[in-house]
């Protein structure tokens, strides 16, 4: 496989998009406490959706820039993340029925994007 099959700054792009996502989640969590209700608070609360979109665009950029072998690995990464999240949500649904406390979907979202970006980083590092 050609070592130059990935873009030059692929690791930085994935790491930055994940960092931006975590920062926007922290900002949105703090906004509910410190910013009064209104248009500004709503805009700040929507920033995690924009950074999720950034993560999607970075992976799409990687997908378009690499060869077929890495494209298949990226698609497997998406499928693996979906399987892990489906299993975790189903398992915790059963645990909630058994009396465990309710968990916000925010944690499922954080878990899924973090797992996905870690798997993408493994693919990027493994292709070098």
Secondary structure as GFF3:
##gff-version 3
##sequence-region A 1 128
A	DSSP	alpha_helix	10	34	.	.	.	ID=ss1
A	DSSP	alpha_helix	39	45	.	.	.	ID=ss2
A	DSSP	alpha_helix	47	65	.	.	.	ID=ss3
A	DSSP	alpha_helix	68	97	.	.	.	ID=ss4
A	DSSP	alpha_helix	105	126	.	.	.	ID=ss5
###
